[in-house]
Amino acid sequence: MEASYGESFSAFEIKQLETNTNILRVSNCSVTYHPEFKKIAVQAYRAGYTPTQIFIDHGFDLSLIGKEQPQAALRLCRKTYEKYGEVGLENEFLKKLEARGRQAMKEKRD
């Protein structure tokens, strides 16, 4: 997840985000969610909760991450879950591998 519209997180915002146990790591422009949170979020969504409600219920400050980020992040989690199941949500390597595959296909077309 990236800071809204190319903005960077300040050092203070990074410290605030790092206090949330559902976050694995934070850089100045991205947030990596804990795999357990990803699983919980997908399950909650499938049970009928909205992405915004899921994030609020799990302690996220939408003024820091952006109001659009719950939808975007959960969309990626659901896509990963549909393709790889729970193991995909636990394994960042699969995402990186898939991203490399997309890049290779793009380069092949060009």
N, C-alpha and C positions, 0 to 999 in steps of 0.2 A: 504494500500500500504506500502510495506516495503522498507527500504534502500537497495540499490543494494547488492546482494550477501552476506547477513549477516552483512554488514557494518552498523554502527550506524551514525546517524546525529550528528554533533557537535552542541554545544550550539549556535554558530553563524549561522549555517545552519537552525536550528530550528527557530531562530528569523527571518531569511529571509523568510522561508516558511510561517510563521505566518502572514506575511504582505499580503499574497494573500487571498482575501475575499472568494475565492472558496474553501478554506480549513477550515474545522470546528475545527480540533485540530491536533497537531503534538506531537509525543513522540520521544524519541531518535531512535526508529527503525520503526515507522509507521506514515502514514498520513491518516487522515479521511477527506473525501471530504464532502463539504456542500451538503445537499440533492438537493438544486436547481441546483447546478452544475451538479450533476449526471443526473438529468432530461434533462438539456440542452445538455449535452454530448451525451446522448442516441438519442435525437432528431436530433442533428447535424450529428451523425453517420448514422442514417437512411436517412438523406438528402444527404449523399454521401461524407461527410468529413472524412478524416483519423483521427485515434486517436491522432497521433502526432500533426496534424494541430489543432485539437480541443484544446489540452492542451496548445500549443503555443499561440493560439488566446486568451486563458483565463489566460495568464500571468504566466504560469508555466515555470520554469527554468529547462530544461531537464538535465543540468549538475548536478543539485542537486538531482532530483528524479530518474534519470536514463532514458536512452533512451527507455528501454523496458517497463517502467511503464505505459505509456499511453495505450498501447495495453492490458496489463494485467488488469489494473483497469477498462477499458471500457468493457473488456470481462466479468468481474464480474458484472458490472452495467447492461449490456445487458441481462445476464442470470437472474438476479434478476427481471428486468423489464418484461422479457418474462414469468416468473413464477407468479409474484405478481402485475405487473403493476406499476404505479407511486407510489402507497402507499408503495411498497417494497423498493423503492429508498429513501423514506422518513423515513423509520422505521428500525433502526439498530437491533431492537429486533428480527425481522423476520430472519435476517442473523444469529444471535446467536442461535436462535431456530433451524434453519436448520443445523447449524454446530454441535449442540448437537445430532441431529438425526443421522447425518453421523457417529459421534463418537460411538453412541450406536450401530448402525448397524455393525461397524467394530469390536467392542468388542464382539458382539453376534457371529460373524463369527469365531473369534479367540478362 
